[in-house]
């Protein structure tokens, strides 16, 4: 399968941006808490492509797990790659590299990587099936395509909060207006099938926030994100919410964070797909 020609059909806008409140969450992510479903398939000499690497914390963890291999982290936002390079340098890693890339049209030859990984990416792209086909193209026969995405509609919390109900409704409308699919987790297997993959293991995983420090961290970053991130700007500019409504949502987050019995769970869909040799042939035909 050769690299697609022409302009990629990227129609989505990244909803969150890279405000500090967003990076507060992204830099918390590790291979253990965000890619556990993949780790048992890694071997020391693998070449890995980490799509949408952001600040590079998962990228660096993967690089440490393939010490005789190499991990390339790519992102559409050039400014975040400096943060990723710093993360790798701080950990003394010499088997990483970083570049700007669009998942719809990756600038790598066919059959380059042993693993192509994307965490919280497909929910933000304009054409997730095309993105998966590109991920398959650059994966070696016998290699793995590993994808994990949150499913916003499946997120749940206690105690009940009309303010958080409003947050969820608002977020999903803003994300879809930006061209993405916030309930991506449940759709990953169907997208993989549409991309032509057949050896698919579909699983799920969660993040749960309940301890006092977890509630304070999770509620605080979402309160700040609701008021100050690119998401906030897109919510108001797109006519989805007034500033007053955003303040009310942020207050609801802060209130939930103070509740002693508070509990919040984020569900993720996961797919681990093995590329078959005949899938390579069928795409080149």
Secondary structure as UniProt FT lines:
FT   TURN            17..18
FT   HELIX           20..26
FT   TURN            27..28
FT   HELIX           31..34
FT   HELIX           36..39
FT   TURN            40..41
FT   TURN            44..45
FT   STRAND          47..51
FT   TURN            54..55
FT   HELIX           57..65
FT   TURN            67..68
FT   STRAND          70..75
FT   HELIX           78..90
FT   TURN            91..92
FT   STRAND          96..100
FT   TURN            103..104
FT   TURN            110..111
FT   STRAND          113..119
FT   HELIX           122..124
FT   HELIX           128..137
FT   STRAND          139..150
FT   HELIX           152..154
FT   STRAND          156..158
FT   HELIX           162..177
FT   TURN            178..179
FT   TURN            182..183
FT   HELIX           185..187
FT   HELIX           188..194
FT   TURN            195..196
FT   STRAND          199..209
FT   HELIX           212..228
FT   HELIX           230..237
FT   TURN            238..239
FT   HELIX           243..257
FT   TURN            260..261
FT   STRAND          263..274
FT   HELIX           277..284
//
